[in-house]
Amino acid sequence: MPFEQELCALVLDTAPRLFAVVQVCDEGAADADGWVVAWGLADADGPTHVISIDGRARMALTSPERAVRHFTTRPGISARLVWLAQPAAAALDHLEAA
């Protein structure tokens, strides 16, 4: 396997999973609403990092599920994780460092 392919495979094998924390109001009702309140990165064997959309909250947690607890604080509002699919491909950028 050429070196560049090995590097791309390494990146795919070690990439953290990306997720959003979404708040939902009136879930199950006809006028339910939802919005993204934070983005997170979860390492397979390390901490989970979360940053709120407004940038005011930054957290290092032991699991993505703990992020949900931080955003389920108001009555009538629930929170959940929405996972983005794992990337299937990687490519090297051949730009030289400045």
mmCIF file of the C-alpha atoms, coordinates in Angstrom:
data_MODEL
# 
_entry.id   MODEL 
# 
loop_
_atom_site.group_PDB 
_atom_site.id 
_atom_site.type_symbol 
_atom_site.label_atom_id 
_atom_site.label_alt_id 
_atom_site.label_comp_id 
_atom_site.label_asym_id 
_atom_site.label_entity_id 
_atom_site.label_seq_id 
_atom_site.pdbx_PDB_ins_code 
_atom_site.Cartn_x 
_atom_site.Cartn_y 
_atom_site.Cartn_z 
_atom_site.occupancy 
_atom_site.B_iso_or_equiv 
_atom_site.pdbx_formal_charge 
_atom_site.auth_seq_id 
_atom_site.auth_comp_id 
_atom_site.auth_asym_id 
_atom_site.auth_atom_id 
_atom_site.pdbx_PDB_model_num 
ATOM 1  C CA . MET A 1 1  ? 0.000   0.000  0.000  1.00 0.00 ? 1  MET A CA 1 
ATOM 2  C CA . PRO A 1 2  ? 1.470   3.393  -0.941 1.00 0.00 ? 2  PRO A CA 1 
ATOM 3  C CA . PHE A 1 3  ? 2.403   5.651  1.977  1.00 0.00 ? 3  PHE A CA 1 
ATOM 4  C CA . GLU A 1 4  ? -0.317  8.216  1.199  1.00 0.00 ? 4  GLU A CA 1 
ATOM 5  C CA . GLN A 1 5  ? -2.986  5.506  1.310  1.00 0.00 ? 5  GLN A CA 1 
ATOM 6  C CA . GLU A 1 6  ? -1.585  4.312  4.633  1.00 0.00 ? 6  GLU A CA 1 
ATOM 7  C CA . LEU A 1 7  ? -1.851  7.834  6.036  1.00 0.00 ? 7  LEU A CA 1 
ATOM 8  C CA . CYS A 1 8  ? -5.454  8.158  4.850  1.00 0.00 ? 8  CYS A CA 1 
ATOM 9  C CA . ALA A 1 9  ? -6.322  4.768  6.361  1.00 0.00 ? 9  ALA A CA 1 
ATOM 10 C CA . LEU A 1 10 ? -4.717  5.838  9.653  1.00 0.00 ? 10 LEU A CA 1 
ATOM 11 C CA . VAL A 1 11 ? -6.820  9.004  9.696  1.00 0.00 ? 11 VAL A CA 1 
ATOM 12 C CA . LEU A 1 12 ? -10.028 7.063  9.062  1.00 0.00 ? 12 LEU A CA 1 
ATOM 13 C CA . ASP A 1 13 ? -9.179  4.484  11.723 1.00 0.00 ? 13 ASP A CA 1 
ATOM 14 C CA . THR A 1 14 ? -8.501  7.096  14.414 1.00 0.00 ? 14 THR A CA 1 
ATOM 15 C CA . ALA A 1 15 ? -11.074 9.771  13.508 1.00 0.00 ? 15 ALA A CA 1 
ATOM 16 C CA . PRO A 1 16 ? -13.355 10.842 16.358 1.00 0.00 ? 16 PRO A CA 1 
ATOM 17 C CA . ARG A 1 17 ? -17.086 10.576 15.823 1.00 0.00 ? 17 ARG A CA 1 
ATOM 18 C CA . LEU A 1 18 ? -18.916 13.860 15.262 1.00 0.00 ? 18 LEU A CA 1 
ATOM 19 C CA . PHE A 1 19 ? -22.320 14.503 16.810 1.00 0.00 ? 19 PHE A CA 1 
ATOM 20 C CA . ALA A 1 20 ? -24.767 17.300 17.499 1.00 0.00 ? 20 ALA A CA 1 
ATOM 21 C CA . VAL A 1 21 ? -26.728 17.873 20.686 1.00 0.00 ? 21 VAL A CA 1 
ATOM 22 C CA . VAL A 1 22 ? -30.256 18.797 19.655 1.00 0.00 ? 22 VAL A CA 1 
ATOM 23 C CA . GLN A 1 23 ? -32.924 20.263 21.924 1.00 0.00 ? 23 GLN A CA 1 
ATOM 24 C CA . VAL A 1 24 ? -36.563 19.443 21.215 1.00 0.00 ? 24 VAL A CA 1 
ATOM 25 C CA . CYS A 1 25 ? -39.668 21.258 22.411 1.00 0.00 ? 25 CYS A CA 1 
ATOM 26 C CA . ASP A 1 26 ? -43.116 19.632 22.442 1.00 0.00 ? 26 ASP A CA 1 
ATOM 27 C CA . GLU A 1 27 ? -41.802 16.307 21.135 1.00 0.00 ? 27 GLU A CA 1 
ATOM 28 C CA . GLY A 1 28 ? -44.617 14.179 19.738 1.00 0.00 ? 28 GLY A CA 1 
ATOM 29 C CA . ALA A 1 29 ? -46.887 17.177 19.147 1.00 0.00 ? 29 ALA A CA 1 
ATOM 30 C CA . ALA A 1 30 ? -47.842 18.417 15.701 1.00 0.00 ? 30 ALA A CA 1 
ATOM 31 C CA . ASP A 1 31 ? -45.969 21.667 16.318 1.00 0.00 ? 31 ASP A CA 1 
ATOM 32 C CA . ALA A 1 32 ? -42.793 20.103 17.769 1.00 0.00 ? 32 ALA A CA 1 
ATOM 33 C CA . ASP A 1 33 ? -39.612 22.070 17.189 1.00 0.00 ? 33 ASP A CA 1 
ATOM 34 C CA . GLY A 1 34 ? -35.916 21.282 17.437 1.00 0.00 ? 34 GLY A CA 1 
ATOM 35 C CA . TRP A 1 35 ? -32.577 23.064 17.154 1.00 0.00 ? 35 TRP A CA 1 
ATOM 36 C CA . VAL A 1 36 ? -28.873 22.294 17.446 1.00 0.00 ? 36 VAL A CA 1 
ATOM 37 C CA . VAL A 1 37 ? -27.367 23.613 20.695 1.00 0.00 ? 37 VAL A CA 1 
ATOM 38 C CA . ALA A 1 38 ? -23.887 22.050 20.581 1.00 0.00 ? 38 ALA A CA 1 
ATOM 39 C CA . TRP A 1 39 ? -21.399 20.018 18.558 1.00 0.00 ? 39 TRP A CA 1 
ATOM 40 C CA . GLY A 1 40 ? -19.219 17.275 19.937 1.00 0.00 ? 40 GLY A CA 1 
ATOM 41 C CA . LEU A 1 41 ? -16.309 14.971 19.122 1.00 0.00 ? 41 LEU A CA 1 
ATOM 42 C CA . ALA A 1 42 ? -16.152 11.552 20.738 1.00 0.00 ? 42 ALA A CA 1 
ATOM 43 C CA . ASP A 1 43 ? -12.928 9.560  20.757 1.00 0.00 ? 43 ASP A CA 1 
ATOM 44 C CA . ALA A 1 44 ? -13.228 5.777  20.893 1.00 0.00 ? 44 ALA A CA 1 
ATOM 45 C CA . ASP A 1 45 ? -11.067 5.478  24.005 1.00 0.00 ? 45 ASP A CA 1 
ATOM 46 C CA . GLY A 1 46 ? -10.788 9.019  25.284 1.00 0.00 ? 46 GLY A CA 1 
ATOM 47 C CA . PRO A 1 47 ? -12.837 11.987 26.413 1.00 0.00 ? 47 PRO A CA 1 
ATOM 48 C CA . THR A 1 48 ? -15.731 13.601 24.615 1.00 0.00 ? 48 THR A CA 1 
ATOM 49 C CA . HIS A 1 49 ? -15.366 17.292 23.750 1.00 0.00 ? 49 HIS A CA 1 
ATOM 50 C CA . VAL A 1 50 ? -18.455 19.473 23.394 1.00 0.00 ? 50 VAL A CA 1 
ATOM 51 C CA . ILE A 1 51 ? -18.846 23.144 22.474 1.00 0.00 ? 51 ILE A CA 1 
ATOM 52 C CA . SER A 1 52 ? -22.130 25.014 22.484 1.00 0.00 ? 52 SER A CA 1 
ATOM 53 C CA . ILE A 1 53 ? -23.259 26.811 19.342 1.00 0.00 ? 53 ILE A CA 1 
ATOM 54 C CA . ASP A 1 54 ? -22.742 30.197 20.981 1.00 0.00 ? 54 ASP A CA 1 
ATOM 55 C CA . GLY A 1 55 ? -19.228 29.200 22.120 1.00 0.00 ? 55 GLY A CA 1 
ATOM 56 C CA . ARG A 1 56 ? -19.922 29.971 25.783 1.00 0.00 ? 56 ARG A CA 1 
ATOM 57 C CA . ALA A 1 57 ? -19.862 26.367 26.998 1.00 0.00 ? 57 ALA A CA 1 
ATOM 58 C CA . ARG A 1 58 ? -16.922 24.034 26.398 1.00 0.00 ? 58 ARG A CA 1 
ATOM 59 C CA . MET A 1 59 ? -16.864 20.673 28.086 1.00 0.00 ? 59 MET A CA 1 
ATOM 60 C CA . ALA A 1 60 ? -14.626 17.634 28.339 1.00 0.00 ? 60 ALA A CA 1 
ATOM 61 C CA . LEU A 1 61 ? -16.832 14.727 29.402 1.00 0.00 ? 61 LEU A CA 1 
ATOM 62 C CA . THR A 1 62 ? -16.464 10.985 29.829 1.00 0.00 ? 62 THR A CA 1 
ATOM 63 C CA . SER A 1 63 ? -19.174 10.165 27.266 1.00 0.00 ? 63 SER A CA 1 
ATOM 64 C CA . PRO A 1 64 ? -21.412 11.859 24.702 1.00 0.00 ? 64 PRO A CA 1 
ATOM 65 C CA . GLU A 1 65 ? -24.480 10.878 26.725 1.00 0.00 ? 65 GLU A CA 1 
ATOM 66 C CA . ARG A 1 66 ? -23.297 13.148 29.547 1.00 0.00 ? 66 ARG A CA 1 
ATOM 67 C CA . ALA A 1 67 ? -23.605 16.113 27.169 1.00 0.00 ? 67 ALA A CA 1 
ATOM 68 C CA . VAL A 1 68 ? -27.333 15.469 26.902 1.00 0.00 ? 68 VAL A CA 1 
ATOM 69 C CA . ARG A 1 69 ? -27.686 16.006 30.666 1.00 0.00 ? 69 ARG A CA 1 
ATOM 70 C CA . HIS A 1 70 ? -26.152 19.478 30.393 1.00 0.00 ? 70 HIS A CA 1 
ATOM 71 C CA . PHE A 1 71 ? -28.729 20.558 27.815 1.00 0.00 ? 71 PHE A CA 1 
ATOM 72 C CA . THR A 1 72 ? -31.842 19.068 29.450 1.00 0.00 ? 72 THR A CA 1 
ATOM 73 C CA . THR A 1 73 ? -32.394 21.663 32.121 1.00 0.00 ? 73 THR A CA 1 
ATOM 74 C CA . ARG A 1 74 ? -35.612 23.447 31.188 1.00 0.00 ? 74 ARG A CA 1 
ATOM 75 C CA . PRO A 1 75 ? -39.103 21.967 31.668 1.00 0.00 ? 75 PRO A CA 1 
ATOM 76 C CA . GLY A 1 76 ? -40.654 20.857 28.385 1.00 0.00 ? 76 GLY A CA 1 
ATOM 77 C CA . ILE A 1 77 ? -37.282 20.730 26.602 1.00 0.00 ? 77 ILE A CA 1 
ATOM 78 C CA . SER A 1 78 ? -35.552 17.425 25.943 1.00 0.00 ? 78 SER A CA 1 
ATOM 79 C CA . ALA A 1 79 ? -32.153 16.841 24.401 1.00 0.00 ? 79 ALA A CA 1 
ATOM 80 C CA . ARG A 1 80 ? -30.730 14.061 22.272 1.00 0.00 ? 80 ARG A CA 1 
ATOM 81 C CA . LEU A 1 81 ? -27.640 13.135 20.303 1.00 0.00 ? 81 LEU A CA 1 
ATOM 82 C CA . VAL A 1 82 ? -27.633 13.078 16.512 1.00 0.00 ? 82 VAL A CA 1 
ATOM 83 C CA . TRP A 1 83 ? -24.598 11.274 15.092 1.00 0.00 ? 83 TRP A CA 1 
ATOM 84 C CA . LEU A 1 84 ? -23.067 12.131 11.760 1.00 0.00 ? 84 LEU A CA 1 
ATOM 85 C CA . ALA A 1 85 ? -22.030 9.151  9.672  1.00 0.00 ? 85 ALA A CA 1 
ATOM 86 C CA . GLN A 1 86 ? -18.428 7.986  9.885  1.00 0.00 ? 86 GLN A CA 1 
ATOM 87 C CA . PRO A 1 87 ? -16.377 9.292  6.955  1.00 0.00 ? 87 PRO A CA 1 
ATOM 88 C CA . ALA A 1 88 ? -15.716 6.710  4.289  1.00 0.00 ? 88 ALA A CA 1 
ATOM 89 C CA . ALA A 1 89 ? -12.834 8.439  2.545  1.00 0.00 ? 89 ALA A CA 1 
ATOM 90 C CA . ALA A 1 90 ? -9.858  10.666 3.313  1.00 0.00 ? 90 ALA A CA 1 
ATOM 91 C CA . ALA A 1 91 ? -7.556  12.662 1.056  1.00 0.00 ? 91 ALA A CA 1 
ATOM 92 C CA . LEU A 1 92 ? -4.256  14.407 1.610  1.00 0.00 ? 92 LEU A CA 1 
ATOM 93 C CA . ASP A 1 93 ? -3.999  18.122 1.028  1.00 0.00 ? 93 ASP A CA 1 
ATOM 94 C CA . HIS A 1 94 ? -0.700  18.758 -0.730 1.00 0.00 ? 94 HIS A CA 1 
ATOM 95 C CA . LEU A 1 95 ? -0.434  22.453 0.180  1.00 0.00 ? 95 LEU A CA 1 
ATOM 96 C CA . GLU A 1 96 ? 2.887   23.394 1.646  1.00 0.00 ? 96 GLU A CA 1 
ATOM 97 C CA . ALA A 1 97 ? 2.998   24.864 5.129  1.00 0.00 ? 97 ALA A CA 1 
ATOM 98 C CA . ALA A 1 98 ? 3.483   28.619 5.161  1.00 0.00 ? 98 ALA A CA 1 
# 
